[in-house]
Amino acid sequence: MMLSRMFGQQTQARGALAYEEAKALARDPDPEVRRALATREDLRPEVLYFLAEDAAPAVRRAIAANPATPGQANVLLAADESEEVRADLARKIGRLLPDLDPQTSTRLREMTIEAIEALARDQLPRVRALLAEALKSADNVPRDIVRCLAQDVESIVAVPILEYSPLLSDDDLLEIIASGTANGGLAAIARRSSVAVPVANAIVATLDVPAVAALLANPSAQIREETLDAIIDHAESIQTWHEPLVLRSELSVRAMRRICQFVGASLVDVLVQRHQLPPALEGELKKNVRHRIETAPTVEETPKQPPAERVATLHAAGLLNDECLAEAVEAGEREFALLALARLSGLPQAVVNKIIDARSPKAVTSLAWKAGLSMRTAMRLQLRLAKIPPKTVMNARNGVDFPLAEADMEWQIDCFGG
């Protein structure tokens, strides 16, 4: 035993092992000898494959990390019972990918892809996350694998792919946005090195606060004037949008005037400097800000109405609508939103509360329909009010239509006693 251990420790310092010598060491009873052997890159493929089935996890980890391990062994290790083995394999594949060029043998490439596919389906998020990190910039793997990782429910898996993968087309991104992403996924898309107009429009349509903030802060994002107008429509109460809005390079004078109606004086100074405004316009904007600040009512002068009173007031004024509900949901005003849904739908408050608490995509969608709201608002209610996971949210048909028949939605409401 001592002799074999000493021999195993010396294998790295010696020259290439003879085949019979390597076979003998691969069967050594000391797992440390086998592990040391498994780190060598000059072994015959059959020896490395033999070690991939070793009983000791440490030996299999060494084989998983060994760049010389044959493709068949990588496929075997991708289904290994040890999480650490699969994690080491995922790390290694990331290092090997650049060498998978068109000259790589077809069989080797197929086996490598087979191992990647298995790791992409791994039950543990950590393993999938390591693979995603390895593949995030790759352009030589199947798009189906990348799309699978991009749609993963775990943010540690999906976010690197969504932010960096060159294999995701604009159509892919639009589909992912429409179907829902992991937490942080929309913001990751908004941070991509290039965000086309349709993708920017889709992100803004979600009114996801972190994602829109990331989009505004991304100088490569192509945001049209009408899309900026839509952002400005909702920006007054969303502090995190103010500074990136001011710093956008494509602001029109009209947009600047609108922004100066709600941002602080310090940001108006930034706006003036950033866009090198002429003195006359600078004076106009600063004068308007001073007037707004001086005439703004104090908190004591504007006591906030209780939610029930606000609902009644807005409903009487015809202002209890999609925009009102969206703002309330984004601001976390749950009680107001529930009361508003009851008023608009005509359903008992207990029924509305039961539908939201049930977290059923179909039921919440039906409630929005009953309340006369849009399908866009229905999606927002699912995500923000009912806290339904993005992967199970019911999406619009044709981008705007309710996906259920009216009879089906009536049945959903009836199921809750409506």
C-alpha positions in Angstrom: 0.0 0.0 0.0 2.8 2.4 0.9 4.6 1.6 -2.3 1.6 2.3 -4.4 0.8 5.6 -2.6 4.4 6.8 -3.1 4.2 5.7 -6.7 0.9 7.6 -7.2 2.3 10.7 -5.7 5.2 10.6 -8.1 3.2 10.1 -11.3 2.9 13.8 -12.0 6.7 14.3 -11.8 7.5 11.3 -14.0 7.0 11.0 -17.8 4.1 9.4 -19.5 2.8 6.3 -17.8 2.8 3.0 -19.6 -0.7 1.7 -20.3 -0.3 -1.4 -18.1 1.1 0.8 -15.3 -1.9 3.2 -15.6 -4.3 0.3 -15.5 -2.8 -1.0 -12.3 -2.9 2.3 -10.6 -6.6 2.8 -11.7 -7.3 -0.4 -9.6 -5.2 0.6 -6.6 -7.1 0.2 -3.3 -6.0 3.7 -2.1 -8.5 6.3 -3.4 -5.9 9.0 -3.2 -3.7 7.1 -5.6 -6.6 6.8 -8.0 -7.5 10.5 -7.6 -4.0 11.6 -8.3 -4.0 9.4 -11.4 -7.4 10.9 -12.5 -5.8 14.4 -12.7 -3.4 13.4 -15.4 -4.1 14.5 -19.0 -1.8 12.0 -20.7 -3.8 8.8 -19.9 -5.5 6.7 -22.5 -9.2 7.4 -22.9 -10.2 4.0 -21.7 -8.4 4.5 -18.4 -10.1 7.9 -17.9 -13.5 6.3 -18.7 -12.8 3.5 -16.2 -12.0 6.1 -13.5 -15.3 7.9 -14.3 -17.1 5.0 -12.7 -14.9 4.9 -9.6 -16.7 4.4 -6.3 -14.9 7.4 -4.7 -16.5 10.8 -5.4 -13.1 12.5 -5.2 -11.9 10.4 -8.1 -14.9 11.1 -10.2 -14.5 14.8 -9.4 -11.0 14.7 -10.7 -12.2 13.0 -13.9 -15.0 15.6 -14.3 -12.5 18.4 -14.1 -9.9 16.8 -16.4 -10.0 18.3 -19.9 -8.6 15.1 -21.4 -11.7 13.1 -20.2 -13.3 11.5 -23.3 -16.8 12.6 -24.4 -18.4 9.3 -23.3 -17.2 9.8 -19.8 -18.5 13.4 -19.7 -21.9 12.1 -20.7 -21.7 9.5 -17.9 -20.6 12.1 -15.3 -23.4 14.5 -16.3 -25.8 12.1 -14.6 -23.5 11.4 -11.6 -25.2 11.1 -8.2 -22.7 13.6 -6.7 -23.6 17.3 -7.0 -19.9 18.2 -6.8 -19.1 15.9 -9.7 -21.7 17.5 -11.9 -20.7 21.0 -10.8 -17.0 20.3 -11.7 -18.1 19.0 -15.1 -20.2 22.1 -15.7 -17.2 24.4 -14.9 -14.9 22.3 -17.2 -17.3 22.4 -20.1 -17.2 26.2 -20.0 -13.5 26.1 -20.5 -13.7 23.5 -23.3 -16.4 25.3 -25.4 -14.0 27.6 -27.2 -12.3 24.5 -28.7 -15.5 23.2 -30.1 -14.9 24.8 -33.5 -16.1 23.4 -36.9 -13.0 21.3 -37.1 -14.0 19.4 -33.9 -15.0 15.8 -34.7 -18.7 15.3 -35.1 -18.8 12.5 -32.5 -17.0 14.5 -29.9 -19.2 17.5 -30.5 -22.3 15.4 -30.2 -21.2 13.9 -26.9 -20.3 17.3 -25.5 -23.7 18.7 -26.4 -25.3 15.6 -24.9 -23.5 16.3 -21.6 -24.5 20.0 -21.7 -28.2 19.0 -22.4 -28.1 16.8 -19.3 -26.6 19.5 -17.1 -29.2 22.0 -18.4 -31.9 19.7 -17.0 -30.1 19.0 -13.7 -32.4 19.1 -10.7 -30.1 21.3 -8.7 -30.1 25.1 -9.5 -26.5 25.4 -8.5 -25.4 23.0 -11.3 -27.6 24.7 -13.9 -26.3 28.1 -12.7 -22.7 27.0 -13.2 -23.6 25.8 -16.7 -25.4 29.0 -17.5 -22.3 31.0 -16.4 -20.2 28.9 -18.7 -22.5 29.2 -21.6 -23.6 32.9 -21.3 -21.2 34.2 -24.0 -21.0 31.0 -26.1 -22.1 31.1 -29.7 -21.4 27.5 -30.6 -24.0 25.6 -28.6 -27.6 24.7 -29.7 -30.1 27.6 -29.2 -32.6 25.2 -27.7 -30.2 24.7 -24.7 -29.7 28.5 -24.3 -33.5 29.1 -24.5 -34.1 26.4 -21.9 -31.6 28.1 -19.5 -33.1 31.6 -20.3 -36.5 30.4 -19.2 -35.4 28.7 -16.0 -37.4 29.7 -13.0 -34.3 30.3 -10.9 -32.8 33.7 -11.4 -29.2 32.5 -10.8 -29.7 30.4 -13.9 -31.7 32.6 -16.2 -30.2 36.0 -15.5 -26.6 35.4 -17.0 -28.1 34.0 -20.2 -30.7 36.7 -20.6 -28.2 39.4 -20.1 -25.3 38.1 -22.2 -26.2 35.3 -24.6 -25.6 36.2 -28.3 -27.8 33.3 -29.3 -31.1 34.9 -28.1 -32.8 36.8 -30.9 -35.2 39.7 -30.5 -38.0 37.2 -31.2 -36.7 35.0 -28.4 -36.6 37.9 -26.0 -40.1 39.0 -26.9 -41.4 35.5 -26.3 -39.7 35.3 -23.0 -41.0 38.6 -21.8 -44.5 37.7 -22.8 -44.4 34.3 -21.0 -42.7 35.7 -17.9 -39.2 35.5 -16.5 -37.5 34.6 -13.3 -37.1 37.4 -10.8 -34.6 39.9 -12.2 -34.9 38.5 -15.7 -36.5 41.5 -17.2 -33.8 43.8 -15.8 -31.2 41.4 -17.2 -32.7 41.8 -20.7 -32.8 45.5 -20.2 -29.0 45.5 -19.5 -28.1 43.7 -22.7 -25.4 45.3 -24.9 -28.0 46.0 -27.5 -31.7 46.4 -26.8 -33.8 46.8 -30.0 -36.9 49.0 -30.1 -39.5 46.1 -30.0 -37.8 44.6 -26.9 -37.6 48.0 -25.2 -41.3 48.6 -25.9 -42.1 45.2 -24.4 -40.1 45.8 -21.3 -41.8 49.2 -20.7 -45.2 47.7 -21.2 -44.6 45.4 -18.2 -44.0 48.5 -16.0 -41.5 46.4 -14.1 -39.8 49.1 -12.0 -36.2 47.6 -11.8 -36.4 46.6 -15.5 -37.4 50.0 -16.7 -34.8 51.6 -14.5 -32.1 49.4 -16.1 -33.4 50.1 -19.6 -33.2 53.9 -19.0 -29.7 53.5 -17.6 -28.6 51.5 -20.6 -27.2 53.9 -23.3 -27.4 51.2 -26.0 -31.2 50.7 -25.4 -33.2 52.0 -28.3 -36.1 53.9 -26.7 -38.5 55.7 -29.0 -40.0 59.0 -28.0 -43.5 57.5 -27.6 -42.0 54.9 -25.3 -40.3 57.5 -23.3 -43.6 59.3 -23.0 -45.2 56.1 -21.6 -42.4 55.9 -19.0 -42.8 59.6 -18.1 -46.6 59.0 -17.6 -45.8 56.7 -14.7 -42.4 58.2 -13.5 -43.6 60.8 -11.0 -44.1 58.3 -8.1 -41.2 56.1 -9.1 -38.0 57.7 -7.7 -35.6 55.2 -9.2 -36.6 56.3 -12.7 -35.9 60.0 -12.2 -32.1 60.1 -12.6 -31.8 57.7 -15.5 -34.6 59.6 -17.3 -32.7 62.8 -16.9 -29.6 61.2 -18.3 -31.2 59.8 -21.5 -29.5 61.5 -24.5 -32.5 61.5 -26.8 -34.9 63.6 -24.7 -37.0 66.1 -26.6 -37.7 69.6 -25.2 -41.2 68.5 -24.6 -40.1 65.5 -22.6 -37.7 67.7 -20.6 -40.5 70.0 -19.7 -42.6 67.1 -18.5 -39.8 65.6 -16.5 -39.2 68.9 -14.7 -42.7 68.8 -13.4 -41.8 66.1 -10.9 -38.0 65.7 -10.5 -36.0 67.6 -7.8 -34.1 70.8 -8.4 -30.8 69.0 -8.3 -31.8 66.7 -11.1 -33.0 69.7 -13.1 -29.4 71.1 -12.8 -28.1 67.7 -14.1 -30.6 67.9 -17.0 -29.4 71.3 -18.0 -25.7 70.3 -17.9 -26.2 67.0 -19.6 -28.1 68.4 -22.5 -26.3 71.8 -22.6 -29.6 73.7 -22.8 -29.7 77.3 -24.0 -30.0 79.9 -21.3 -33.6 80.8 -22.1 -34.8 77.2 -21.7 -32.7 76.7 -18.6 -34.3 79.7 -17.0 -37.8 78.5 -17.9 -37.3 75.0 -16.5 -35.7 76.3 -13.2 -38.4 78.9 -12.8 -41.1 76.3 -13.2 -39.4 74.0 -10.6 -39.1 76.8 -8.1 -42.8 77.7 -8.5 -43.7 74.0 -8.1 -41.7 73.7 -4.9 -43.0 77.0 -3.5 -46.7 76.3 -4.2 -46.6 72.6 -3.3 -49.1 71.8 -0.4 -47.6 70.5 2.8 -48.5 67.0 4.1 -50.8 68.6 6.7 -52.7 70.3 3.9 -53.3 67.1 2.0 -54.3 64.3 4.3 -54.5 61.0 2.5 -58.0 59.6 2.2 -58.6 56.1 3.6 -58.6 53.5 0.8 -62.4 53.0 0.8 -63.0 56.8 0.5 -60.4 57.0 -2.3 -62.1 54.2 -4.2 -65.5 55.9 -3.9 -64.1 59.3 -4.9 -62.2 58.0 -7.9 -65.1 55.8 -9.0 -67.5 58.8 -8.9 -65.0 60.8 -11.0 -64.7 58.0 -13.6 -61.0 57.6 -12.7 -61.0 54.1 -11.2 -59.5 52.5 -14.2 -56.5 50.4 -15.5 -54.0 53.1 -14.9 -55.3 53.7 -11.4 -55.1 50.0 -10.5 -51.6 49.7 -12.1 -50.3 52.5 -10.0 -51.8 51.1 -6.8 -50.4 47.6 -7.4 -46.9 48.9 -8.2 -47.1 51.1 -5.0 -48.0 48.1 -2.9 -51.4 49.4 -2.0 -53.1 46.0 -1.6 -56.1 47.1 0.4 -57.0 49.9 -2.1 -56.5 47.5 -5.1 -58.8 44.8 -3.5 -61.5 47.4 -2.7 -61.2 48.8 -6.2 -61.6 45.4 -7.8 -64.8 44.8 -5.7 -66.2 48.1 -6.7 -65.5 47.7 -10.4 -66.6 44.0 -10.6 -69.7 44.4 -8.5 -68.6 41.3 -6.6 -68.7 40.9 -2.8 -65.4 41.9 -1.1 -65.0 38.4 0.3 -65.2 36.9 -3.1 -62.5 39.2 -4.5 -60.2 38.5 -1.6 -60.7 34.8 -2.0 -59.9 34.9 -5.7 -56.7 36.8 -5.1 -55.6 34.6 -2.1 -56.2 31.5 -4.2 -53.4 32.6 -6.7 -55.2 31.0 -9.6 -54.1 32.6 -12.9 -57.5 31.8 -14.6 -59.5 33.2 -11.6 -57.5 36.4 -11.4 -57.7 36.9 -15.1 -61.5 36.4 -14.9 -61.7 38.9 -12.1 -60.0 41.5 -14.1 -62.3 40.8 -17.0 -65.3 41.1 -14.7 -64.0 44.4 -13.5 -63.8 45.8 -17.0 -60.0 46.0 -17.0 -57.6 45.1 -19.8 -55.7 41.9 -20.2 -52.5 43.9 -19.5 -53.8 44.8 -16.1 -54.9 41.2 -15.6 -51.3 40.1 -16.1 -50.1 42.8 -13.7 -52.6 41.7 -11.0 -51.4 38.1 -11.4 -47.8 39.1 -10.8 -48.0 41.9 -8.4 -51.2 41.4 -6.4 -51.7 37.7 -6.4 -48.0 37.0 -6.4 -48.4 34.3 -9.1 -45.0 32.9 -10.3 -44.0 34.3 -13.8 -43.8 30.9 -15.3 -47.5 30.2 -14.5 -49.0 33.6 -15.3 -51.8 33.5 -17.9 -50.7 35.6 -20.9 -52.7 37.7 -23.4 -53.8 36.2 -26.7 -52.5 38.2 -29.6 -50.8 40.5 -27.1 -54.0 42.2 -25.9 -56.9 39.8 -25.8 -58.3 37.7 -22.9 -57.2 34.1 -23.5 -60.4 32.6 -22.0 -64.0 32.5 -23.4 -66.5 34.7 -21.5 -68.4 31.6 -20.4 -65.2 30.1 -19.0 -64.5 33.3 -17.1 -68.0 33.5 -15.7 -67.6 29.9 -14.5 -64.3 30.8 -12.8 -66.0 33.6 -10.9 -69.0 31.3 -10.0 -66.5 28.8 -8.5 -65.6 31.4 -5.9 -69.2 32.2 -5.1 -69.4 35.3 -7.3 
